Amino acid sequence: MRIVIAGASGFLGTNLVRHLRGHGHHVTTLVRREPGTGELRWDPYGGALDPATLEGAHVVVNLAGSPTAGNPHSATWRRELRESRVRTTQVLAEAIACVERPPAFLAGNGISIYGDHGADPVTESSDSRGDALLTHVTRVWEEAAAPASAAGARVCILRTAPVMDRHSPPLKQLLPLFRAGLGARLGRGDQYFPLVSLRDWLGSVSFLAESRDVSGAFNICCPSTPTNRAFTRALADSVNRPAFLAVPARLISIAAGAMAPEVLGSVNAKPEALERAGYDFEDLDVADVLAAGLSARP
């Protein structure tokens, strides 16, 4: 298959390009600098993308967006977080809509779209609640893919949970704290915290790219979502250290600002659509995900 990827320079993009090429696919990446071999130039903030760029592609994947790690008290950071995702998705969706035979569109997104659902299981048919920062961003991010759907393209929305890998946030930042015995639950710790291993994220995305008869929203998370308390205990056990500390919710609200609802909110996510489509997860729960994330890369 011929696959075009935007946002290929980030952690997930770099691993996805390697994974797809390793499985025999022809991958072209979109870059904003002078292109090299296997690259094409684009400028999503400078105007529309020439649809000819996507002619002959079977699948387009968008993983572009500014880092979610930043200063939650900064209006500039919050604006870039939103605009970098919405604009790139919109430009690609509009270009796909103008291709005579539109390629499939795998549009990156986040599990935060659901908002706080407490302990209730959250599937792709669950509603989106509240107006927390990332919940709002993911809503408009998803809406930006509409032109591709309207043109008849197969569109898969990748509602991705935090990917646990020792080479990337959040696990990369948590490991030094937990190894120092400073691991702590956040607030009461009973909020559900969806996550996924890198190998299941790669497996899910490549599965959706190759499955030509599936479309819609897909929760990319392990089947058994842990609470924050269970995650904290499992990570502490993984590095053979205790984790008796707790960060008060009030302190998190002050320090995390607009991102506090993402830390204290609860999303008991289930990958119902992926499992129904036939994807088999390798890592089913928090212990599996952390074991995979702390080992060598796939």
Phi, psi and omega per residue, in radians:
M1 nan 2.614 3.061
R2 -1.740 2.074 -3.025
I3 -2.164 2.314 3.092
V4 -1.918 2.287 -3.091
I5 -2.177 2.243 2.978
A6 -1.790 2.474 -3.083
G7 1.418 0.534 -3.051
A8 -1.396 -0.136 -3.085
S9 -1.532 -0.207 3.124
G10 -1.364 3.137 -3.100
F11 -1.038 -0.896 -3.130
L12 -1.173 -0.741 -3.127
G13 -1.084 -0.773 3.129
T14 -1.047 -0.776 3.133
N15 -1.215 -0.602 3.131
L16 -1.187 -0.745 3.110
V17 -1.028 -0.812 3.140
R18 -1.084 -0.745 -3.120
H19 -1.118 -0.838 -3.089
L20 -1.180 -0.725 3.109
R21 -1.143 -0.620 3.100
G22 -1.155 -0.359 3.104
H23 -1.747 0.288 2.996
G24 1.535 0.128 3.138
H25 -1.491 2.630 3.071
H26 -1.599 1.971 -3.040
V27 -1.954 2.246 3.024
T28 -2.019 2.355 -3.135
T29 -1.892 2.529 3.079
L30 -1.636 2.241 -3.099
V31 -2.256 2.754 -3.127
R32 -1.748 0.009 3.086
R33 -1.861 -3.022 3.078
E34 -1.095 2.153 -3.040
P35 -1.297 2.632 3.037
G36 -1.974 -2.767 3.133
T37 -1.110 2.309 3.122
G38 1.309 0.289 -3.107
E39 -2.224 2.690 3.016
L40 -2.309 2.516 -3.104
R41 -1.530 2.478 2.995
W42 -2.553 2.801 3.103
D43 -2.407 1.494 -3.045
P44 -1.095 -0.346 -3.130
Y45 -1.676 -0.097 -3.112
G46 -1.759 -0.093 -3.133
G47 2.576 -2.949 -3.095
A48 -1.264 2.754 3.061
L49 -1.612 2.295 3.100
D50 -1.063 2.082 -3.132
P51 -0.982 -0.436 3.125
A52 -1.045 -0.441 3.112
T53 -1.049 -0.520 -3.054
L54 -1.796 -0.002 3.115
E55 -1.050 2.306 3.122
G56 1.533 -0.153 3.111
A57 -1.371 2.499 3.063
H58 -1.587 -0.565 -3.076
V59 -2.506 2.439 2.991
V60 -2.067 2.296 3.134
V61 -2.074 2.263 3.071
N62 -1.972 2.032 3.075
L63 -2.106 0.219 -3.059
A64 -1.272 2.593 3.094
G65 2.761 2.597 3.121
S66 -1.187 2.749 -3.100
P67 -1.048 2.470 3.082
T68 -1.344 -0.340 3.062
A69 -1.426 2.108 -3.118
G70 -3.073 -2.895 -3.122
N71 -1.551 1.831 -3.083
P72 -1.177 -0.202 3.122
H73 -1.585 -0.049 -3.095
S74 -1.632 2.138 3.089
A75 -1.145 -0.596 3.126
T76 -1.125 -0.789 3.124
W77 -1.091 -0.750 -3.132
R78 -1.132 -0.679 3.124
R79 -1.161 -0.769 3.134
E80 -1.149 -0.625 3.112
L81 -1.012 -0.754 -3.126
R82 -1.323 -0.940 -2.992
E83 -1.146 -0.623 -3.112
S84 -1.144 -0.519 3.135
R85 -1.484 -0.803 -3.089
V86 -1.179 -0.782 -3.078
R87 -1.128 -0.816 -3.124
T88 -1.123 -0.689 3.111
T89 -1.133 -0.764 -3.127
Q90 -1.104 -0.798 -3.134
V91 -1.069 -0.773 3.129
L92 -1.170 -0.757 -3.129
A93 -1.081 -0.714 -3.141
E94 -1.201 -0.639 3.098
A95 -1.185 -0.742 3.112
I96 -1.034 -0.692 -3.116
A97 -1.117 -0.370 -3.106
C98 -1.691 -0.044 3.110
V99 -1.414 2.407 -3.080
E100 -1.008 -0.773 3.046
R101 -2.048 1.563 -2.991
P102 -1.027 2.291 3.044
P103 -1.255 2.847 3.022
A104 -1.169 2.622 -3.129
F105 -2.127 2.005 3.032
L106 -1.748 1.787 -3.004
A107 -1.728 2.027 3.126
G108 -1.022 2.570 3.112
N109 -2.842 -2.979 -3.066
G110 -2.353 2.702 3.133
I111 -1.198 -0.241 -3.131
S112 -1.176 -0.162 -3.120
I113 -1.025 -0.418 -3.044
Y114 -1.395 -0.451 -3.034
G115 1.241 -3.012 -3.037
D116 -1.329 2.033 3.109
H117 -2.016 0.201 -3.128
G118 1.071 -2.373 -3.104
A119 -1.578 -0.076 -3.092
D120 -1.146 2.383 3.074
P121 -1.054 2.421 -3.100
V122 -2.052 2.020 3.075
T123 -1.972 -3.138 -3.107
E124 -1.098 -0.324 3.120
S125 -1.576 -0.054 3.133
S126 -1.234 2.707 -3.113
D127 -1.400 2.865 3.071
S128 -1.735 2.156 -3.007
R129 -2.032 2.533 3.029
G130 1.336 -3.104 -3.119
D131 -2.371 0.695 3.035
A132 -1.083 2.770 -3.025
L133 -0.903 -1.009 -3.080
L134 -1.239 -0.490 3.075
T135 -1.132 -0.776 3.103
H136 -1.128 -0.787 -3.120
V137 -1.044 -0.795 -3.087
T138 -1.171 -0.532 3.091
R139 -1.108 -0.935 -3.100
V140 -1.224 -0.490 3.075
W141 -1.098 -0.787 3.138
E142 -1.185 -0.702 3.133
E143 -1.075 -0.498 -3.095
A144 -1.164 -0.293 3.132
A145 -1.469 -0.045 -3.029
A146 -0.999 -0.680 -3.132
P147 -1.006 -0.622 3.124
A148 -1.185 -0.749 3.113
S149 -1.101 -0.744 -3.115
A150 -1.111 -0.485 -3.142
A151 -1.483 0.002 3.105
G152 1.616 0.130 3.105
A153 -1.261 2.616 3.015
R154 -1.341 2.058 -3.075
V155 -2.065 2.241 3.050
C156 -2.063 2.142 3.100
I157 -1.626 2.102 -3.063
L158 -1.605 1.558 3.138
R159 -1.421 1.482 -2.949
T160 -1.511 2.304 2.991
A161 -1.437 2.874 3.060
P162 -0.914 2.268 -3.120
V163 -1.576 2.121 -3.061
M164 -1.601 1.906 3.095
D165 -2.644 2.410 -3.043
R166 -1.144 -0.212 -3.136
H167 -1.648 0.011 -3.016
S168 -2.546 2.651 3.022
P169 -1.063 2.629 0.037
P170 -1.519 -0.245 -3.053
L171 -1.118 -0.618 -3.129
K172 -1.032 -0.672 -3.139
Q173 -1.414 -0.516 -3.101
L174 -1.320 -0.583 -3.047
L175 -0.973 -0.844 -3.141
P176 -1.040 -0.650 3.131
L177 -1.158 -0.807 -3.117
F178 -1.191 -0.650 3.105
R179 -1.168 -0.431 3.094
A180 -1.535 0.072 -3.126
G181 1.362 0.319 -3.093
L182 -1.864 0.295 3.075
G183 -1.117 2.459 -3.080
A184 -2.578 2.516 3.003
R185 -1.296 2.783 -3.098
L186 -1.870 2.066 -3.074
G187 1.116 -2.421 3.140
R188 -1.239 -0.436 3.115
G189 1.479 0.022 -3.117
D190 -1.616 0.040 3.092
Q191 -1.337 2.430 -3.126
Y192 -1.366 2.444 -3.013
F193 -2.231 1.656 -3.126
P194 -1.203 2.567 -3.141
L195 -2.716 2.949 3.127
V196 -2.691 2.650 3.073
S197 -1.415 2.754 3.107
L198 -1.067 -0.734 -3.075
R199 -1.175 -0.558 3.069
D200 -1.342 -0.539 3.042
W201 -1.122 -0.819 3.112
L202 -1.089 -0.747 3.138
G203 -1.113 -0.706 -3.137
S204 -1.141 -0.812 -3.089
V205 -1.158 -0.766 3.121
S206 -1.167 -0.616 3.074
F207 -1.064 -0.785 -3.141
L208 -1.206 -0.603 3.101
A209 -1.128 -0.668 -3.050
E210 -1.547 -0.296 -3.105
S211 -1.564 1.706 -2.953
R212 -1.343 -0.075 -3.080
D213 -1.997 0.271 3.120
V214 -2.072 2.577 3.115
S215 -2.757 3.005 3.135
G216 1.900 -2.852 3.141
A217 -1.560 2.514 -3.126
F218 -2.380 2.131 3.009
N219 -1.340 2.090 3.100
I220 -1.817 1.617 -3.093
C221 -2.721 2.791 3.123
C222 -1.206 2.670 -3.043
P223 -1.075 -0.531 -3.111
S224 -1.972 1.752 -3.088
T225 -1.384 2.236 3.141
P226 -1.508 2.844 2.916
T227 -1.368 2.909 3.078
N228 -1.084 -0.621 3.107
R229 -1.092 -0.772 -3.139
A230 -1.180 -0.682 3.098
F231 -1.092 -0.791 -3.133
T232 -1.058 -0.786 3.133
R233 -1.126 -0.739 -3.112
A234 -1.160 -0.704 3.133
L235 -1.199 -0.691 3.093
A236 -1.092 -0.735 3.100
D237 -1.107 -0.613 -3.113
S238 -1.131 -0.513 -3.137
V239 -1.899 0.208 3.074
N240 0.988 0.781 3.105
R241 -2.300 2.708 3.075
P242 -1.350 2.850 3.069
A243 -2.564 1.401 -3.081
F244 -1.721 -0.113 -3.036
L245 -1.448 2.832 3.068
A246 -2.506 2.416 3.081
V247 -1.699 2.080 -3.098
P248 -1.058 2.510 -3.127
A249 -1.034 -0.636 -3.125
R250 -1.105 -0.698 3.130
L251 -1.171 -0.688 3.106
I252 -1.090 -0.720 -3.135
S253 -1.073 -0.662 3.131
I254 -1.275 -0.836 -3.044
A255 -1.286 -0.713 -3.048
A256 -1.516 -0.275 3.075
G257 0.949 -2.148 -3.081
A258 -1.124 -0.305 -3.134
M259 -1.619 -0.075 -3.112
A260 -0.998 -0.719 3.123
P261 -1.069 -0.466 3.115
E262 -1.264 -0.505 -3.122
V263 -1.482 -0.675 -3.043
L264 -1.723 -0.264 3.111
G265 -1.303 2.855 -3.033
S266 -2.167 2.149 3.095
V267 -2.279 1.727 -3.140
N268 -1.485 1.210 -2.966
A269 -1.298 2.538 3.082
K270 -2.228 2.336 -3.139
P271 -1.467 0.968 -3.009
E272 -1.039 -0.786 -3.073
A273 -1.167 -0.692 3.113
L274 -1.129 -0.789 -3.136
E275 -1.151 -0.676 3.108
R276 -1.131 -0.580 3.130
A277 -1.307 -0.275 3.072
G278 1.964 0.156 3.114
Y279 -1.388 2.335 3.114
D280 -1.832 2.015 3.141
F281 -1.262 2.452 3.026
E282 -1.456 -0.608 -3.051
D283 -2.041 1.909 -2.932
L284 -1.590 -0.451 -3.081
D285 -2.512 -3.068 -3.031
V286 -1.084 -0.640 3.127
A287 -1.123 -0.770 3.103
D288 -1.091 -0.801 -3.076
V289 -1.094 -0.772 -3.141
L290 -1.200 -0.673 3.100
A291 -1.050 -0.742 3.114
A292 -1.195 -0.713 -3.103
G293 -1.209 -0.449 -3.128
L294 -1.617 -0.129 3.112
S295 -1.580 -3.036 3.107
A296 -1.171 2.734 3.140
R297 -1.132 2.656 3.106
P298 -1.204 nan nan
